[in-house]
Structures are given as structure tokens and as C-alpha cells.
């Protein structure tokens, strides 16, 4: 294989790596019997930047189905949002839990 062919293959690989979008992850909030609906709306607005109407819709979905998507982010951002939720919930004395899963 010539040096030019190797360089072309290497540049093709690098080009594909640059074009591939990083995977996204859904941050899921889980329903529980102790966290108030108002607190879930607060978290959705403060941590995930939902509007009042959007936060209320998502909260009702979580309440009725047991789980709901708070947002979709890169892995690093999703993990940061989860840490923020855990901190705010702990400080407020709520057992609110969240997790992430691939989109």
C-alpha cells in the first residue's frame, strides 16, 4: 500500500469521526409517592429550563405513567443535569430520582 493510500484512508477515518454526531441521552424523571408535583415542576423549570406549561405537562406525564423525559442531551450534559437534580432534591428533602438512557 502506498503512503498516499494510507494518508487517504486516515483522512477518510478522521473525516467520518468529525461528521458523526455524538450520541444523545434522555434524562428520565421517576415518579414517587413523596415528591410533590410542585417540586417536580420547579425542577423541570430550574434545571431543565422548561416553561411553566411544558413543565406542568411533563410532570403530569410522569405522575400518570411513572416516568417522563425531562430532556435530551449529550452524555456529559445529561450527567450534569442528573447531579443538579439529585442535589436540589436532597437539599429540599425529596427522594426524586432520575436516570439516563440512550436516545
Secondary structure, DSSP 8 states (H G I E B T S, - for coil): --HHHHHHHHHHHHHHHHHS---EEEEEEE--SSS-HHHHHHHHHHTS---HHHHHHHHHHHHHHSEEEEEEEEHHHHHHHHHHHHHHHHHHT---EEEEEE-
